[in-house]
């Protein structure tokens, strides 16, 4: 029961993070020490599960699919998307600087937590690190080109978003935002739009089925290089969470929604001078520090728990 509650809370954290453009639920999974187990569990769903069911029946299937781990985690994610996501989306509109500051500190500390799991250092680790950085920057620029897919758009966007959510540092919500679908999907979830949920959910299922297998294979065969790639993704996502920024390029999406294409990153004084709004320096820095501290404490506890196990 204690483990189930812990997994539910970790799932709730993942769901809340996934609701924010710029933050990945995969980051929360990594910090809380469940990332690799999550990837290896998801990849078990498929034809490979049939022998476990034939040999052990329902109990054997439950054990093979690691449902004792997955079910409370998924319930936590679902509950968070329905409840906490409402609060997060409100804060995103009402207090964007403060929310960005908290998640900036959280994600920045996550890069440090993940880097501690790399055993040793090799000069060629620089390559996957740079690849991760470049991909984190390039993916949002590619997403607007998918908007001509018509009826397939929700399915394809679901597959891309869920795959991104599995990667620490790559925000599925932000990719949806660049495609002009973030508001549509969030409103569909809030209002229980069955048609939208089924289309988007089908894409998510496809993305989970395929991408989890790729990540699981990478972890089994190139563990340290994969960690470096993920660190690159995390660090590359930080600019999208910098609180003091100005949108300098955008396009209009459905319902005249503003879809950001490029930002200019500012210092607090420049932000206040340019926008006429307060830079909220003290609360922003305080929330950055809170995000950093929270991740470091959770990361340290997760490391201690893995050593005890």
N, C-alpha and C positions, 0 to 999 in steps of 0.2 A: 504493500500500500504506500509506503514512504517513497519508493522508487517511482511508482505510478504518479504520485503527486508532483514529484520533482520533474518528471518528464512532461506532465501537463503544463507546469509553469514555464519550462523551457520552450515548449511549443507556443505558449501564449506570447513569450518574448519574440519568437520567430515571426509569428503572425503580425504583431505590432510593428516590427521592423519592416516587414514586407509591404506594409501599407504606406511607407514613406519613400517617395522617390529619392534615390541616392543611397538607400540602406538595403542590405541583403539579409534575409533570414538565415542564409548560410553562414554569415558572420557570427550571428548569435549561436548557431549550432556549433561552430568551431570553438568559440570562447567557452561555451559550457561543456565542452569535452565529448559531444555526441556526434560530431560531424562524420567521421569515418564509419561509425556503426550505422548511421543513417544511410549513407551511400551504399554500403554493402547490403543493407536490409532491403532497400528499394529495388536493387538489381535482382533480388530473388523472385520477384513477381514475374511470372512467365511460364513457359512450358516446362522449365526445369523443376517447378514445384510439383508436377504430377507424380513423379516417383515417390516423393515424401508422403503424398496423400494415399497412394496405393499401399505403401508399406506400413504407415503408422496411422492411417485414418485421419479423422479431424484433428486429433491431438498432435499427430506427427506434422500435419500441415501448419498448425499454429506455431509449433516449435521452429519449423523450417523457415517460416516467414517472419519469425521474431515479432509476433503480434503483441506480445506483452510489452515490448518496447514501442512499437509503432502506434498502437491504438491510442494510448493516452497522449502521445505527442501530437497526433493528428487532431484529436479532440481539442487540445489546447490551441493549436493553430486556428481551427475553425471557430472556436468561441472568441478568440481574439479578433479575427477578421470581422466578425459580426458585431462585437461590442467595443473592444479597445480601439479598433480602426476608426470608429466614429469620432472618438476623442482625438486621435492622432490627426485625422483629416481636418478637424476643427482647429487644432493647434497649428497645423500647416498653413491655414488661412489667416488665423488671428495673431499668431506669434511665431512667424517663420524664422526670425533670427535666433530665438531661444531654442526652438526645436532643432534647427540645423546645428547650433552650437553643441547641444547635448550629444547628438549623433556623430558630430565631427570628432569629439573626444572619444566616444565609444569606438568608432572605426579606427582611429589612429592608434589607440591602445591595442586593438585587435591585431594589427600588423606585428606589434611587439610580441603578443602572446603566441601567435602562430610561428614567428621566427625562433622562439625558444624550443620548438619541437623539432627543428632541423638539427640533425646529429652531424656535427662537424661542418666543414666548409670546403668547397672545391671551387676553383676559379670559373669552371664552366657553369656554375649555378647562376652566374650573371645573365646567361642567355635566357632561361625561362623567366627570370625576374623581369627582364626588359620586355619580353614578349607579353607577359601579363600586364605590364604598364601600358604598352601600346594598344593591346586589345581593349582594355578598359576605357581608353580614350576613343577608340575607333568605332566600337559597337553602336553607341548612340547616334553617330553620324550616318550609319547604314540603315537604321530603322525606318526613317521617313520614306525610303524608297520602296517599302513593302505595302504602302497604303493602296496600291492599285490591284490588290488581290481579290477584291469584291467579297463574295460570301465566304471565301476561305480565310479572310483576314483574321477573324476571331480565333479560328483553330490554329493558324500559324502563330499568331501573337501569343496564344496560350502556351504553345510548345516552347517558344523563345523565352517567355517570361519565367516559366517554371525552371527551365534550364539555367537561366541567369540566377534565379533565387537559390539554386544549389551551389552556386559559386560565391564564396565569401568575397565581398567587395563589389560584385556586379549586381546592380539593383534591377530586378525585374520590373518594379514599379516605374523606375526612371525610363526604362526602355519602352514601356507602355506609354509613358508621357510623350516621348519623342515620336511615337506612332500616332499620337492623338487619341489614344484609347483609354488612358488612365481614368478619366472622369466617367466614361461610358461603363467600364468594367466595375469600378467602385460603386456606382449608382445601381448597376445591375445586381451586385451582390447584396447591397443594402435593401433593395426592393424585391429580392427573390425573383428576378426575371428568369424564368425557367429556361426559355429558349437560349438566352445569352449564356446562362450558366452551363448548359449542356454543350454548347459549341466551344466555349472557352475551356470547359473541363475536359472535353475530348482532346484538345490540343495539349493541355497539361499532362494528360495520361500518356500521350505519345512522347512528349518531351521527357517525362520521368522514365519511361521504359527504355528509351535509347540513351539519353545522356548519363543516367546513373550507371549504365554498363560501361560507358567510356571512362567515367571517373573512377569506378571501382577497378577497372583494368590498369589505369594509370597508377593508382595507389599501390596495387599489388606488385607492379613491375618497376615503377620509377617513383618511389615514395618521396624521396628528398627533392627531386626535381619538380614533382607536382606541388609540393609545399611552397617552393620558390615561386612557381607560377601563380599560386593563390595569393602569396604575399604581394606580388606585382599587381594583381587585380585589386587587392584591398587599398594599396597606396594610390593606385591610379584612380580610384573612386573618390578620393578625398576632396579634389577641387569642387565636385558637385555639391559638397556639404559646407563649403566655406561660407560663413554667415554673411559677410560683407561683400556682396557681388552685385553687379548691374547687368541685366540682360541687354545685349547689344544687337542680337540677331534672333529673329523668330519667324514662324509662319503660322497661319491660321488653320486650325483643324476643324473637325465637325462642331457645329454650333458656335462657330467663331472662337473656339478655345485657343488660347495662346500656347504654342508649342516652342519652348526655348531651343535655339540652335547653338548659341554661343554666349559666353559671359565675359565680363571684365571683372577681375578680382581686385578688391580694394582694401586699403587700410581703414581702420575705424574712422579716423578723422576725415579721410577723403569720402567715405560713404556718407557721413553726416552732412558734409558740405555739398555733395552732389545731389542727394535725395531730399535734404531738408528734414529728414527723420533722425531721431536719436539712434546712435550706434549701440546703445545699451551695453556699454563696455563691461561694466562690473558684472551684471547678471550673465552676459554671454560667456565671459571668461570663467565665471563660477560654474556654469553648466558644462563647459568644456572639461573643466577639472573633475566635475562629478562623473561625467561619462568615462573619463580616463580611469578614475579610481574604481568605479564600479566594475569595469572590465578586468582590471588588474586583480581585484579581490576575487571575482568569480573565476578568472583564469587560474589563479593560484589554488583555489579550493578544488577546481576540477582536476588539476595536475596532482594534487595530494590524494584525491579519491582514486585516480587511475593507478597511482603507485601502491595504494593499499590493496586494490583489487589484484 
